[in-house]
């Protein structure tokens, strides 16, 4: 039997009861040259019964059972080791695909020929609204032709998500790629896949929708926590030491790192109140250590936040945030009164 074009790997973590919807969106695809591997470990949030039921009903689906609670990263590694497809697509239970998403990806691969990584767009569904994924401009500006990582360093400014890109299985295995333990495990894997790629292509279209009902990161490995994000970016910057002429990549990666830290720091439910000073100072230490020569901060309010982080000014940062919230509240109140 010939190998499929795509292997779709889905860890069966289903905290929000969305796994069946994700699998249904895959099986409804107009494109059929793919396999689905659902990986279920012994975690309480991994419903092995759902994986088995779909595997029994659909020939394209197989269930892979792990004998311990290992977390999403190890589950993905196990799925990748079992995969037979030419390209790997990593999804989670809270993802949905447009009906023609896989066909669109296959059509793009037919245009580009073999590439090591194909990056595409996504949207986020939260609070009853759809939000853009955060990399639309970068993908649109990258152009139709494949490129090497040093030719388009700005792509490293995109959020480091494993589920908005295809990775060629041969590339994955040749580079020994694997998710590490901890939360934010996809950060160094995405950067390693991109930095070691010979040919990268983009598809400036949203193919996957994230429907996360909670804003916190999904299940990591046992014992993982929000502070793992610092170890993951340290792994990413260590990769740059092996590349000559990577200054432009370093600058784009630095900006992405700081934006990621600030996003996590500001996101409700991510950093506990008692841990906020420690998280802020860890982020400030990384700002000092990894700051590229000649780096220019973003403009506007974001640039102010970068500046406060650079100075390690945690009290000033919190005051500035509270002032901004108060200003927004007052502005909203004034608008409501004006419209009353």
N, C-alpha and C positions, 0 to 999 in steps of 0.2 A: 504494500500500500504506500503510495507516495506521501511524503511529508506535507502537512498543510502550510500555507503561507504564514498564518498567524497562530501563535499559542497565547491564549488569554488566561492569565493566572490570577485566581481570586482567593485570597485568604478568607476563610469562613467566619470572620468576626462580624457579628450581627447585633451589636448593641442597640441599634435603633429599628430592628426588624425590617430591614430593607433588602436582604440578600436575595430573596425570591424575585423582587422587582428588577434587580440588577441582572440576574440570570435570564429572566424573561426578555429583557431588552437585548441581550446578546443573541438569544435563540430566535428573535424576531428579525434579525438582520437579513437584508436582501442578499448580501454576500455570504457564501457558505463554506469557503475554503479555510476553515479555522477549527481549532479544538479549544475546549475549556477545561482547565484543571482547577477544581475546587479543593483547597487544602484546609483540612480541619484538624486542629490539634486538640488537646484535652482541656482547653480553657472553657470556663462556664459560658462565655459568649460565643463559642464556636459550635453551631448546631450541626453535628455530623449527620443527623437525620435528613436535613434539607439537602446536603451534598449527595447522600446516597439516593434519595428519591429522584433527583434530577439525573444522576448517572444511570439509574435503572430505566429511566424513560427516554433519554436522549443519547444516541450513539456518540454525539460530539462531546459529551460531558463525561469526565472521569472524576472520581473522588479519591483524594490522597489523604490517608489518615496518619497522623503523627502520634507517637505514644507518650507525649509529655506536653505541658503547657509552655510553649516556646516563644510566643509573640509573633507579631506580624512580619518582622524582618526574616526570621528563620523560616517561617512558613513560605514566604516568597522565594527564598533560596531553594527550598525543597521543590517547589513547583517548577522553578527554572531548570533544576537538574532533571526533572521528569519530561520537560517539554520536547516536542519534536518539530515544532514550526520553525520557519526561517527567521521570523521576527517574534519578539516577546512583547506582550502588552500586559502591564500590571494594573489591575483594577481592584477596588475595594467594594464592599457591600453597598456603600452609599453613592455609587456611581450609576448613571444611566447613559446609554448611547442613543443618539439619533438613529432611526431605522437604516439610513444609508451610510452610517459612519464608517464601518469597515470597508464598504465598497469604495468610499472616498479615499481612504488610506491606501487601498490596493491600487487605485487609479494613480495616485500620486507616486507610488513606488514604481509603477510602470513607466512614468515619465522620467523619473530620476535615475533608474537603474539601481543596483545595489548601493545602499548607504548604511553606515554603521548606526546612525541615529536619525530618526524622523520626528521632529518636534511639531506638535499641532496645538490648536487652541482649545480652551475649555470655558465653561461658565459655572457659576455658583448659584445655587438656589437656596436662599435663606430669608426667613422672615416674610415669606410669600412673594419675594421678588427675585428676579434673575439679575446677576451681577457679572460683569466681564471678568475674565480670569487674571488679568494683570500683565499679560505679555503681548497684547494685540498689536501694539505699535512696533515692537521689536520684530515680530513675525512678518508683519507687512513690509517692513523696511529691508528684510534680509534678502529678498529677491528670489527668483525661481530656480537659480542654479545651485547645486550642492557646493559646499565650501569646507575648508578645514577650520579647526577651532581658533587658530591664530589669525585667520582671515576675517572673521566676524566675532571679535571678542565681546561685542555688546550683547550677544545672546546669553552670556553668563549673568547678565542682569535680570534674566527671567527667573521667576520663582522655581526653586529646584524640586520639581514634582516628578515622580517616576511615572505617574499615570497619564501624563499628557505628552507622551513620546513612545515611539517604538524603538526597541534596541535589537539589532541583529544578533541572533543567538550565537553565531560564530564569533562575533566581537565580544559578547558577554563571556564566553568561555575562554577565548584566547587571552583576555585581559584578567581572568580570574576574578571577575566582579562578583561581589556578594554584599548583602546588607549586613552592617554591624549590629551589635546589640544596642538597645536603648531607643528612646524616642527620636524623632526627626532622622531616622535611619536612612531615609532616601537622599539626604543632602550630599554626603560624600560619594554615594553610588552614582547619582546623576552627574556630578562634576567629573568623576573618574571616567564615566562612559563618554562624556563630551570631550574631555582633554585628550583622551587616547584615540579618538575617532579619526579616521582618515577622510571620511566624507560624511557631512551632516547636511540634511535638507529640512525645510520647514513647509508646513501647510497652514496658511493663515485662515483657518476655519475652525470653529468650535465643534469638536466631535464628541466630547464627554461633558456631562454635567455632574457636578458635585452637589449632593443634596444633604449635606451634613446638618442635622438638626441641632447638634451641639457644636460649640465653637472650639472646644479643646481638641488636642491631638488624639487620634484613636489609639487603641491599645498598642503599647510597645512591648518589649521583652519584660519578663518578670524583674521587678526592682528598678524599672526605668522611671525617669522623671523629667521635668521640664529643663533642668540644668544640663541634660545630655546634649542640648543643642550646641553648647560650647565645644564639647569634644568632637562633635560631627564637623563643625567648621574648621577645627584644627586639622582634622584629617584632610579636608579639602585644600587648605593652604599648604599642607605638606606635599601634596601632589605637584604644586606649582614649582617647588624647588628642583624638580627633575626636568623641567622644561626650560630651554633657552628662549630668550626674547618673549617672555610671557608678561611683560609689564602691563600691557593693555588689558589682558585677561585679569591680572591681579587687581587692577583698578575697578573693573566691572564687578568682580567677585566681592571685593571689599564693600562696595556700595550695596550690593545685594545682601551681604551678611548683616550690615548695620540696619538696613530696612527690616530684615527678618527679626532681629533682636527687638527692635522698637515695636514691631507688630505684635510679637508674643507678649512683650511687656505691657502693652496697652490693652490686649484682648482680655475681656472679662472671663475669669475662671481659670486663666492659665498660670499666673504666678500668684501664690498665696501672699496675703498682705504682709506677713512677717518675713517673707523671703524677698520682698521687692528691693530693699537696699542691696542685698547680696547679689541679686541678679543684675541690677543696674551696674554695680561696680565690676562684676565679671565682664559685662559687655564693654564698659569703659576700658578695661585692661586690654581686651582684644582690639579695641579701636586704636590704642597706643601701639600695640605690638605689630599689627598688620597694616597700619596706615601706609599706603604707597607714596612714594616721593611725587610731589606735584599734584596730589589729589585735590580736586575741587568739590566742595560740598554742594549738595542740591540747593536750590533757592527756596525762598518762602519759608513757611512754618516748618517744613521738613528740615530745612537747613538749620533753623534754630535748634531743633531737637538734636541734630547731629553735633552742633556746637556744644550744647549742654552736656551731651554724653562724652564728648572729647575731653571736656574739663572735669569729668567725674562729679558734676554738680547735681547730686541726687535731690537735695531739698529744692534747689531752683527748678529742676525739671518737674517735680511734683507740683510746685506752685504754678508754673507756667501751664501745666495741664489743667489744674483746677480753674485757673483764670479763663482758659479757653472754653471749658465746659460751662462755666458761669455765663460767659459772653453768649454762647450758643443758646443757653436756656433763656436768657433775657431777650435775645433776638427773637426766639420762637414765641415767647410770651407776648412781645410787642406785636408780632405778626397776627397772633390769634386775636388780640384786642382790636387790631385794625380791621380784621375781617368780621368781627362780631356785629 
